[in-house]
Amino acid sequence: MRTTLDLDDRVLVIAKARARANKTSLGAEVSRLAIETIERGEREAAPSADGRFLVLTARPGHRITDDMVADALEDW
């Protein structure tokens, strides 16, 4: 599908470099990067046993504080 995107300059540089290295199009590389990121996120998050909540895998050294939860709830 053809579309127009406004990409962050860093994304554009990375995607262009990968397209050159892999001898593919810019669109193919942006799509591949997006799919890889989506799939990685799906692997890191799984439904709880009852299927009602999303359970995220812990990352070493990363702590979630009550303030962070409160901020997230305010934005939601």
PATORGU-723230 format. One record per atom (N, C-alpha, C): atom name; residue number from 0; residue in one letter; x, y, z. Coordinates in Angstrom, 1 decimal. Layout:
N
<site><site>CA</site><pos>NUM</pos><code>A</code><x>X</x><y>Y</y><z>Z</z></site>
...
//
This chain:
76
<site><site>N</site><pos>0</pos><code>M</code><x>0.8</x><y>-1.2</y><z>0.0</z></site>
<site><site>CA</site><pos>0</pos><code>M</code><x>0.0</x><y>0.0</y><z>0.0</z></site>
<site><site>C</site><pos>0</pos><code>M</code><x>0.9</x><y>1.2</y><z>0.0</z></site>
<site><site>N</site><pos>1</pos><code>R</code><x>0.5</x><y>2.2</y><z>-0.7</z></site>
<site><site>CA</site><pos>1</pos><code>R</code><x>1.2</x><y>3.5</y><z>-0.8</z></site>
<site><site>C</site><pos>1</pos><code>R</code><x>0.6</x><y>4.5</y><z>0.2</z></site>
<site><site>N</site><pos>2</pos><code>T</code><x>1.5</x><y>5.1</y><z>0.9</z></site>
<site><site>CA</site><pos>2</pos><code>T</code><x>1.1</x><y>6.2</y><z>1.9</z></site>
<site><site>C</site><pos>2</pos><code>T</code><x>2.2</x><y>7.2</y><z>2.1</z></site>
<site><site>N</site><pos>3</pos><code>T</code><x>1.9</x><y>8.2</y><z>2.8</z></site>
<site><site>CA</site><pos>3</pos><code>T</code><x>2.9</x><y>9.2</y><z>3.1</z></site>
<site><site>C</site><pos>3</pos><code>T</code><x>3.1</x><y>9.2</y><z>4.6</z></site>
<site><site>N</site><pos>4</pos><code>L</code><x>4.4</x><y>9.2</y><z>5.1</z></site>
<site><site>CA</site><pos>4</pos><code>L</code><x>4.7</x><y>9.2</y><z>6.5</z></site>
<site><site>C</site><pos>4</pos><code>L</code><x>5.6</x><y>10.3</y><z>6.9</z></site>
<site><site>N</site><pos>5</pos><code>D</code><x>5.5</x><y>10.8</y><z>8.0</z></site>
<site><site>CA</site><pos>5</pos><code>D</code><x>6.5</x><y>11.8</y><z>8.6</z></site>
<site><site>C</site><pos>5</pos><code>D</code><x>7.3</x><y>11.0</y><z>9.6</z></site>
<site><site>N</site><pos>6</pos><code>L</code><x>8.5</x><y>10.7</y><z>9.2</z></site>
<site><site>CA</site><pos>6</pos><code>L</code><x>9.4</x><y>9.9</y><z>10.1</z></site>
<site><site>C</site><pos>6</pos><code>L</code><x>10.4</x><y>10.7</y><z>10.8</z></site>
<site><site>N</site><pos>7</pos><code>D</code><x>10.7</x><y>10.3</y><z>12.0</z></site>
<site><site>CA</site><pos>7</pos><code>D</code><x>11.7</x><y>10.9</y><z>12.8</z></site>
<site><site>C</site><pos>7</pos><code>D</code><x>13.0</x><y>10.8</y><z>12.0</z></site>
<site><site>N</site><pos>8</pos><code>D</code><x>13.9</x><y>11.8</y><z>12.1</z></site>
<site><site>CA</site><pos>8</pos><code>D</code><x>15.1</x><y>11.7</y><z>11.3</z></site>
<site><site>C</site><pos>8</pos><code>D</code><x>16.0</x><y>10.5</y><z>11.6</z></site>
<site><site>N</site><pos>9</pos><code>R</code><x>16.0</x><y>10.1</y><z>12.9</z></site>
<site><site>CA</site><pos>9</pos><code>R</code><x>16.8</x><y>8.9</y><z>13.3</z></site>
<site><site>C</site><pos>9</pos><code>R</code><x>16.2</x><y>7.7</y><z>12.7</z></site>
<site><site>N</site><pos>10</pos><code>V</code><x>14.9</x><y>7.6</y><z>12.6</z></site>
<site><site>CA</site><pos>10</pos><code>V</code><x>14.3</x><y>6.4</y><z>12.0</z></site>
<site><site>C</site><pos>10</pos><code>V</code><x>14.7</x><y>6.3</y><z>10.5</z></site>
<site><site>N</site><pos>11</pos><code>L</code><x>14.6</x><y>7.5</y><z>9.9</z></site>
<site><site>CA</site><pos>11</pos><code>L</code><x>14.9</x><y>7.5</y><z>8.4</z></site>
<site><site>C</site><pos>11</pos><code>L</code><x>16.3</x><y>7.1</y><z>8.2</z></site>
<site><site>N</site><pos>12</pos><code>V</code><x>17.3</x><y>7.6</y><z>8.9</z></site>
<site><site>CA</site><pos>12</pos><code>V</code><x>18.7</x><y>7.3</y><z>8.8</z></site>
<site><site>C</site><pos>12</pos><code>V</code><x>18.9</x><y>5.8</y><z>8.9</z></site>
<site><site>N</site><pos>13</pos><code>I</code><x>18.3</x><y>5.2</y><z>10.0</z></site>
<site><site>CA</site><pos>13</pos><code>I</code><x>18.5</x><y>3.8</y><z>10.2</z></site>
<site><site>C</site><pos>13</pos><code>I</code><x>17.9</x><y>3.0</y><z>9.1</z></site>
<site><site>N</site><pos>14</pos><code>A</code><x>16.6</x><y>3.3</y><z>8.8</z></site>
<site><site>CA</site><pos>14</pos><code>A</code><x>15.9</x><y>2.5</y><z>7.7</z></site>
<site><site>C</site><pos>14</pos><code>A</code><x>16.7</x><y>2.6</y><z>6.4</z></site>
<site><site>N</site><pos>15</pos><code>K</code><x>17.2</x><y>3.8</y><z>6.0</z></site>
<site><site>CA</site><pos>15</pos><code>K</code><x>17.9</x><y>3.9</y><z>4.8</z></site>
<site><site>C</site><pos>15</pos><code>K</code><x>19.2</x><y>3.1</y><z>4.8</z></site>
<site><site>N</site><pos>16</pos><code>A</code><x>19.9</x><y>3.1</y><z>5.9</z></site>
<site><site>CA</site><pos>16</pos><code>A</code><x>21.1</x><y>2.3</y><z>6.0</z></site>
<site><site>C</site><pos>16</pos><code>A</code><x>20.8</x><y>0.8</y><z>5.9</z></site>
<site><site>N</site><pos>17</pos><code>R</code><x>19.7</x><y>0.4</y><z>6.6</z></site>
<site><site>CA</site><pos>17</pos><code>R</code><x>19.4</x><y>-1.0</y><z>6.4</z></site>
<site><site>C</site><pos>17</pos><code>R</code><x>18.9</x><y>-1.4</y><z>5.0</z></site>
<site><site>N</site><pos>18</pos><code>A</code><x>18.2</x><y>-0.5</y><z>4.4</z></site>
<site><site>CA</site><pos>18</pos><code>A</code><x>17.8</x><y>-0.7</y><z>3.0</z></site>
<site><site>C</site><pos>18</pos><code>A</code><x>19.0</x><y>-0.9</y><z>2.1</z></site>
<site><site>N</site><pos>19</pos><code>R</code><x>20.0</x><y>0.0</y><z>2.3</z></site>
<site><site>CA</site><pos>19</pos><code>R</code><x>21.2</x><y>-0.2</y><z>1.5</z></site>
<site><site>C</site><pos>19</pos><code>R</code><x>21.9</x><y>-1.5</y><z>1.8</z></site>
<site><site>N</site><pos>20</pos><code>A</code><x>22.1</x><y>-1.8</y><z>3.0</z></site>
<site><site>CA</site><pos>20</pos><code>A</code><x>22.8</x><y>-3.0</y><z>3.4</z></site>
<site><site>C</site><pos>20</pos><code>A</code><x>22.1</x><y>-4.3</y><z>3.0</z></site>
<site><site>N</site><pos>21</pos><code>N</code><x>20.7</x><y>-4.3</y><z>3.0</z></site>
<site><site>CA</site><pos>21</pos><code>N</code><x>20.0</x><y>-5.5</y><z>2.7</z></site>
<site><site>C</site><pos>21</pos><code>N</code><x>19.5</x><y>-5.5</y><z>1.2</z></site>
<site><site>N</site><pos>22</pos><code>K</code><x>19.8</x><y>-4.4</y><z>0.5</z></site>
<site><site>CA</site><pos>22</pos><code>K</code><x>19.4</x><y>-4.2</y><z>-0.9</z></site>
<site><site>C</site><pos>22</pos><code>K</code><x>17.9</x><y>-4.3</y><z>-1.1</z></site>
<site><site>N</site><pos>23</pos><code>T</code><x>17.2</x><y>-3.6</y><z>-0.2</z></site>
<site><site>CA</site><pos>23</pos><code>T</code><x>15.7</x><y>-3.6</y><z>-0.2</z></site>
<site><site>C</site><pos>23</pos><code>T</code><x>15.3</x><y>-2.1</y><z>-0.3</z></site>
<site><site>N</site><pos>24</pos><code>S</code><x>14.0</x><y>-1.9</y><z>-0.4</z></site>
<site><site>CA</site><pos>24</pos><code>S</code><x>13.5</x><y>-0.6</y><z>-0.5</z></site>
<site><site>C</site><pos>24</pos><code>S</code><x>13.3</x><y>0.0</y><z>0.9</z></site>
<site><site>N</site><pos>25</pos><code>L</code><x>13.2</x><y>1.3</y><z>1.0</z></site>
<site><site>CA</site><pos>25</pos><code>L</code><x>13.0</x><y>2.0</y><z>2.3</z></site>
<site><site>C</site><pos>25</pos><code>L</code><x>11.7</x><y>1.6</y><z>2.9</z></site>
<site><site>N</site><pos>26</pos><code>G</code><x>10.7</x><y>1.5</y><z>2.1</z></site>
<site><site>CA</site><pos>26</pos><code>G</code><x>9.4</x><y>1.0</y><z>2.6</z></site>
<site><site>C</site><pos>26</pos><code>G</code><x>9.4</x><y>-0.4</y><z>3.2</z></site>
<site><site>N</site><pos>27</pos><code>A</code><x>10.2</x><y>-1.3</y><z>2.6</z></site>
<site><site>CA</site><pos>27</pos><code>A</code><x>10.3</x><y>-2.6</y><z>3.1</z></site>
<site><site>C</site><pos>27</pos><code>A</code><x>11.0</x><y>-2.6</y><z>4.4</z></site>
<site><site>N</site><pos>28</pos><code>E</code><x>12.0</x><y>-1.8</y><z>4.6</z></site>
<site><site>CA</site><pos>28</pos><code>E</code><x>12.8</x><y>-1.8</y><z>5.9</z></site>
<site><site>C</site><pos>28</pos><code>E</code><x>11.9</x><y>-1.1</y><z>7.0</z></site>
<site><site>N</site><pos>29</pos><code>V</code><x>11.2</x><y>-0.1</y><z>6.7</z></site>
<site><site>CA</site><pos>29</pos><code>V</code><x>10.4</x><y>0.6</y><z>7.7</z></site>
<site><site>C</site><pos>29</pos><code>V</code><x>9.3</x><y>-0.4</y><z>8.1</z></site>
<site><site>N</site><pos>30</pos><code>S</code><x>8.7</x><y>-1.2</y><z>7.2</z></site>
<site><site>CA</site><pos>30</pos><code>S</code><x>7.7</x><y>-2.2</y><z>7.5</z></site>
<site><site>C</site><pos>30</pos><code>S</code><x>8.3</x><y>-3.3</y><z>8.4</z></site>
<site><site>N</site><pos>31</pos><code>R</code><x>9.5</x><y>-3.7</y><z>8.0</z></site>
<site><site>CA</site><pos>31</pos><code>R</code><x>10.2</x><y>-4.8</y><z>8.8</z></site>
<site><site>C</site><pos>31</pos><code>R</code><x>10.5</x><y>-4.3</y><z>10.2</z></site>
<site><site>N</site><pos>32</pos><code>L</code><x>11.0</x><y>-3.1</y><z>10.4</z></site>
<site><site>CA</site><pos>32</pos><code>L</code><x>11.3</x><y>-2.6</y><z>11.7</z></site>
<site><site>C</site><pos>32</pos><code>L</code><x>10.0</x><y>-2.5</y><z>12.5</z></site>
<site><site>N</site><pos>33</pos><code>A</code><x>8.9</x><y>-2.0</y><z>11.9</z></site>
<site><site>CA</site><pos>33</pos><code>A</code><x>7.7</x><y>-1.9</y><z>12.6</z></site>
<site><site>C</site><pos>33</pos><code>A</code><x>7.1</x><y>-3.3</y><z>13.1</z></site>
<site><site>N</site><pos>34</pos><code>I</code><x>7.2</x><y>-4.2</y><z>12.2</z></site>
<site><site>CA</site><pos>34</pos><code>I</code><x>6.7</x><y>-5.6</y><z>12.5</z></site>
<site><site>C</site><pos>34</pos><code>I</code><x>7.6</x><y>-6.2</y><z>13.6</z></site>
<site><site>N</site><pos>35</pos><code>E</code><x>8.9</x><y>-6.1</y><z>13.5</z></site>
<site><site>CA</site><pos>35</pos><code>E</code><x>9.8</x><y>-6.6</y><z>14.6</z></site>
<site><site>C</site><pos>35</pos><code>E</code><x>9.4</x><y>-6.0</y><z>15.9</z></site>
<site><site>N</site><pos>36</pos><code>T</code><x>9.2</x><y>-4.7</y><z>16.0</z></site>
<site><site>CA</site><pos>36</pos><code>T</code><x>8.9</x><y>-4.0</y><z>17.2</z></site>
<site><site>C</site><pos>36</pos><code>T</code><x>7.5</x><y>-4.5</y><z>17.8</z></site>
<site><site>N</site><pos>37</pos><code>I</code><x>6.6</x><y>-4.6</y><z>16.9</z></site>
<site><site>CA</site><pos>37</pos><code>I</code><x>5.2</x><y>-5.1</y><z>17.3</z></site>
<site><site>C</site><pos>37</pos><code>I</code><x>5.3</x><y>-6.5</y><z>17.9</z></site>
<site><site>N</site><pos>38</pos><code>E</code><x>6.0</x><y>-7.4</y><z>17.2</z></site>
<site><site>CA</site><pos>38</pos><code>E</code><x>6.2</x><y>-8.8</y><z>17.6</z></site>
<site><site>C</site><pos>38</pos><code>E</code><x>6.9</x><y>-8.9</y><z>18.9</z></site>
<site><site>N</site><pos>39</pos><code>R</code><x>8.0</x><y>-8.1</y><z>19.1</z></site>
<site><site>CA</site><pos>39</pos><code>R</code><x>8.7</x><y>-8.1</y><z>20.3</z></site>
<site><site>C</site><pos>39</pos><code>R</code><x>7.8</x><y>-7.7</y><z>21.5</z></site>
<site><site>N</site><pos>40</pos><code>G</code><x>7.0</x><y>-6.7</y><z>21.3</z></site>
<site><site>CA</site><pos>40</pos><code>G</code><x>6.1</x><y>-6.2</y><z>22.3</z></site>
<site><site>C</site><pos>40</pos><code>G</code><x>5.1</x><y>-7.3</y><z>22.7</z></site>
<site><site>N</site><pos>41</pos><code>E</code><x>4.6</x><y>-8.0</y><z>21.7</z></site>
<site><site>CA</site><pos>41</pos><code>E</code><x>3.7</x><y>-9.1</y><z>21.9</z></site>
<site><site>C</site><pos>41</pos><code>E</code><x>4.3</x><y>-10.2</y><z>22.7</z></site>
<site><site>N</site><pos>42</pos><code>R</code><x>5.6</x><y>-10.5</y><z>22.5</z></site>
<site><site>CA</site><pos>42</pos><code>R</code><x>6.3</x><y>-11.5</y><z>23.3</z></site>
<site><site>C</site><pos>42</pos><code>R</code><x>6.5</x><y>-11.1</y><z>24.7</z></site>
<site><site>N</site><pos>43</pos><code>E</code><x>6.7</x><y>-9.8</y><z>24.9</z></site>
<site><site>CA</site><pos>43</pos><code>E</code><x>7.0</x><y>-9.3</y><z>26.2</z></site>
<site><site>C</site><pos>43</pos><code>E</code><x>5.8</x><y>-9.1</y><z>27.1</z></site>
<site><site>N</site><pos>44</pos><code>A</code><x>4.6</x><y>-9.1</y><z>26.5</z></site>
<site><site>CA</site><pos>44</pos><code>A</code><x>3.4</x><y>-8.9</y><z>27.2</z></site>
<site><site>C</site><pos>44</pos><code>A</code><x>2.5</x><y>-10.1</y><z>26.9</z></site>
<site><site>N</site><pos>45</pos><code>A</code><x>1.9</x><y>-10.6</y><z>28.0</z></site>
<site><site>CA</site><pos>45</pos><code>A</code><x>1.0</x><y>-11.8</y><z>27.8</z></site>
<site><site>C</site><pos>45</pos><code>A</code><x>-0.2</x><y>-11.6</y><z>28.7</z></site>
<site><site>N</site><pos>46</pos><code>P</code><x>-1.4</x><y>-12.2</y><z>28.4</z></site>
<site><site>CA</site><pos>46</pos><code>P</code><x>-2.5</x><y>-12.0</y><z>29.2</z></site>
<site><site>C</site><pos>46</pos><code>P</code><x>-2.4</x><y>-12.8</y><z>30.5</z></site>
<site><site>N</site><pos>47</pos><code>S</code><x>-3.0</x><y>-12.4</y><z>31.6</z></site>
<site><site>CA</site><pos>47</pos><code>S</code><x>-3.0</x><y>-13.1</y><z>32.9</z></site>
<site><site>C</site><pos>47</pos><code>S</code><x>-3.8</x><y>-14.4</y><z>32.7</z></site>
<site><site>N</site><pos>48</pos><code>A</code><x>-3.7</x><y>-15.2</y><z>33.8</z></site>
<site><site>CA</site><pos>48</pos><code>A</code><x>-4.4</x><y>-16.5</y><z>33.7</z></site>
<site><site>C</site><pos>48</pos><code>A</code><x>-5.9</x><y>-16.4</y><z>33.4</z></site>
<site><site>N</site><pos>49</pos><code>D</code><x>-6.5</x><y>-15.3</y><z>34.0</z></site>
<site><site>CA</site><pos>49</pos><code>D</code><x>-8.0</x><y>-15.2</y><z>33.7</z></site>
<site><site>C</site><pos>49</pos><code>D</code><x>-8.2</x><y>-14.4</y><z>32.4</z></site>
<site><site>N</site><pos>50</pos><code>G</code><x>-7.2</x><y>-13.9</y><z>31.8</z></site>
<site><site>CA</site><pos>50</pos><code>G</code><x>-7.3</x><y>-13.2</y><z>30.5</z></site>
<site><site>C</site><pos>50</pos><code>G</code><x>-7.8</x><y>-11.8</y><z>30.7</z></site>
<site><site>N</site><pos>51</pos><code>R</code><x>-7.9</x><y>-11.3</y><z>31.9</z></site>
<site><site>CA</site><pos>51</pos><code>R</code><x>-8.4</x><y>-9.9</y><z>32.1</z></site>
<site><site>C</site><pos>51</pos><code>R</code><x>-7.4</x><y>-8.8</y><z>32.1</z></site>
<site><site>N</site><pos>52</pos><code>F</code><x>-6.2</x><y>-9.2</y><z>32.4</z></site>
<site><site>CA</site><pos>52</pos><code>F</code><x>-5.1</x><y>-8.2</y><z>32.6</z></site>
<site><site>C</site><pos>52</pos><code>F</code><x>-3.9</x><y>-8.5</y><z>31.7</z></site>
<site><site>N</site><pos>53</pos><code>L</code><x>-3.2</x><y>-7.5</y><z>31.3</z></site>
<site><site>CA</site><pos>53</pos><code>L</code><x>-2.0</x><y>-7.7</y><z>30.6</z></site>
<site><site>C</site><pos>53</pos><code>L</code><x>-0.8</x><y>-7.8</y><z>31.6</z></site>
<site><site>N</site><pos>54</pos><code>V</code><x>0.0</x><y>-8.8</y><z>31.5</z></site>
<site><site>CA</site><pos>54</pos><code>V</code><x>1.1</x><y>-9.0</y><z>32.4</z></site>
<site><site>C</site><pos>54</pos><code>V</code><x>2.4</x><y>-8.7</y><z>31.6</z></site>
<site><site>N</site><pos>55</pos><code>L</code><x>3.2</x><y>-7.8</y><z>32.1</z></site>
<site><site>CA</site><pos>55</pos><code>L</code><x>4.4</x><y>-7.4</y><z>31.4</z></site>
<site><site>C</site><pos>55</pos><code>L</code><x>5.6</x><y>-8.1</y><z>32.0</z></site>
<site><site>N</site><pos>56</pos><code>T</code><x>6.6</x><y>-8.5</y><z>31.2</z></site>
<site><site>CA</site><pos>56</pos><code>T</code><x>7.8</x><y>-9.1</y><z>31.8</z></site>
<site><site>C</site><pos>56</pos><code>T</code><x>8.6</x><y>-8.0</y><z>32.5</z></site>
<site><site>N</site><pos>57</pos><code>A</code><x>9.2</x><y>-8.4</y><z>33.6</z></site>
<site><site>CA</site><pos>57</pos><code>A</code><x>10.0</x><y>-7.5</y><z>34.3</z></site>
<site><site>C</site><pos>57</pos><code>A</code><x>11.4</x><y>-7.3</y><z>33.6</z></site>
<site><site>N</site><pos>58</pos><code>R</code><x>11.9</x><y>-6.1</y><z>33.7</z></site>
<site><site>CA</site><pos>58</pos><code>R</code><x>13.2</x><y>-5.8</y><z>33.1</z></site>
<site><site>C</site><pos>58</pos><code>R</code><x>14.1</x><y>-5.5</y><z>34.3</z></site>
<site><site>N</site><pos>59</pos><code>P</code><x>15.3</x><y>-6.2</y><z>34.4</z></site>
<site><site>CA</site><pos>59</pos><code>P</code><x>16.2</x><y>-6.0</y><z>35.5</z></site>
<site><site>C</site><pos>59</pos><code>P</code><x>16.5</x><y>-4.5</y><z>35.6</z></site>
<site><site>N</site><pos>60</pos><code>G</code><x>16.5</x><y>-4.0</y><z>36.9</z></site>
<site><site>CA</site><pos>60</pos><code>G</code><x>16.9</x><y>-2.7</y><z>37.2</z></site>
<site><site>C</site><pos>60</pos><code>G</code><x>15.8</x><y>-1.6</y><z>36.9</z></site>
<site><site>N</site><pos>61</pos><code>H</code><x>14.6</x><y>-2.1</y><z>36.3</z></site>
<site><site>CA</site><pos>61</pos><code>H</code><x>13.6</x><y>-1.1</y><z>36.0</z></site>
<site><site>C</site><pos>61</pos><code>H</code><x>12.5</x><y>-1.2</y><z>37.1</z></site>
<site><site>N</site><pos>62</pos><code>R</code><x>12.2</x><y>-0.2</y><z>37.8</z></site>
<site><site>CA</site><pos>62</pos><code>R</code><x>11.2</x><y>-0.2</y><z>38.9</z></site>
<site><site>C</site><pos>62</pos><code>R</code><x>10.1</x><y>0.7</y><z>38.5</z></site>
<site><site>N</site><pos>63</pos><code>I</code><x>8.9</x><y>0.3</y><z>38.8</z></site>
<site><site>CA</site><pos>63</pos><code>I</code><x>7.7</x><y>1.1</y><z>38.6</z></site>
<site><site>C</site><pos>63</pos><code>I</code><x>7.3</x><y>1.6</y><z>40.0</z></site>
<site><site>N</site><pos>64</pos><code>T</code><x>7.2</x><y>2.9</y><z>40.1</z></site>
<site><site>CA</site><pos>64</pos><code>T</code><x>6.8</x><y>3.5</y><z>41.4</z></site>
<site><site>C</site><pos>64</pos><code>T</code><x>5.3</x><y>3.9</y><z>41.4</z></site>
<site><site>N</site><pos>65</pos><code>D</code><x>4.8</x><y>4.1</y><z>42.5</z></site>
<site><site>CA</site><pos>65</pos><code>D</code><x>3.4</x><y>4.5</y><z>42.7</z></site>
<site><site>C</site><pos>65</pos><code>D</code><x>3.1</x><y>5.8</y><z>41.9</z></site>
<site><site>N</site><pos>66</pos><code>D</code><x>4.1</x><y>6.7</y><z>41.9</z></site>
<site><site>CA</site><pos>66</pos><code>D</code><x>3.9</x><y>8.0</y><z>41.2</z></site>
<site><site>C</site><pos>66</pos><code>D</code><x>3.8</x><y>7.7</y><z>39.7</z></site>
<site><site>N</site><pos>67</pos><code>M</code><x>4.6</x><y>6.8</y><z>39.2</z></site>
<site><site>CA</site><pos>67</pos><code>M</code><x>4.6</x><y>6.5</y><z>37.7</z></site>
<site><site>C</site><pos>67</pos><code>M</code><x>3.2</x><y>5.9</y><z>37.4</z></site>
<site><site>N</site><pos>68</pos><code>V</code><x>2.6</x><y>5.0</y><z>38.2</z></site>
<site><site>CA</site><pos>68</pos><code>V</code><x>1.3</x><y>4.5</y><z>38.0</z></site>
<site><site>C</site><pos>68</pos><code>V</code><x>0.3</x><y>5.6</y><z>38.0</z></site>
<site><site>N</site><pos>69</pos><code>A</code><x>0.3</x><y>6.5</y><z>39.0</z></site>
<site><site>CA</site><pos>69</pos><code>A</code><x>-0.6</x><y>7.6</y><z>39.1</z></site>
<site><site>C</site><pos>69</pos><code>A</code><x>-0.6</x><y>8.4</y><z>37.8</z></site>
<site><site>N</site><pos>70</pos><code>D</code><x>0.6</x><y>8.8</y><z>37.4</z></site>
<site><site>CA</site><pos>70</pos><code>D</code><x>0.8</x><y>9.6</y><z>36.1</z></site>
<site><site>C</site><pos>70</pos><code>D</code><x>0.2</x><y>8.9</y><z>34.9</z></site>
<site><site>N</site><pos>71</pos><code>A</code><x>0.4</x><y>7.6</y><z>34.8</z></site>
<site><site>CA</site><pos>71</pos><code>A</code><x>-0.1</x><y>6.8</y><z>33.7</z></site>
<site><site>C</site><pos>71</pos><code>A</code><x>-1.6</x><y>6.8</y><z>33.8</z></site>
<site><site>N</site><pos>72</pos><code>L</code><x>-2.2</x><y>6.6</y><z>35.0</z></site>
<site><site>CA</site><pos>72</pos><code>L</code><x>-3.7</x><y>6.6</y><z>35.1</z></site>
<site><site>C</site><pos>72</pos><code>L</code><x>-4.3</x><y>8.0</y><z>34.8</z></site>
<site><site>N</site><pos>73</pos><code>E</code><x>-3.6</x><y>9.0</y><z>35.1</z></site>
<site><site>CA</site><pos>73</pos><code>E</code><x>-4.1</x><y>10.4</y><z>34.7</z></site>
<site><site>C</site><pos>73</pos><code>E</code><x>-4.1</x><y>10.6</y><z>33.2</z></site>
<site><site>N</site><pos>74</pos><code>D</code><x>-3.1</x><y>10.0</y><z>32.5</z></site>
<site><site>CA</site><pos>74</pos><code>D</code><x>-3.0</x><y>10.1</y><z>31.1</z></site>
<site><site>C</site><pos>74</pos><code>D</code><x>-4.0</x><y>9.3</y><z>30.4</z></site>
<site><site>N</site><pos>75</pos><code>W</code><x>-4.5</x><y>8.2</y><z>31.0</z></site>
<site><site>CA</site><pos>75</pos><code>W</code><x>-5.4</x><y>7.2</y><z>30.4</z></site>
<site><site>C</site><pos>75</pos><code>W</code><x>-6.8</x><y>7.7</y><z>30.5</z></site>
//
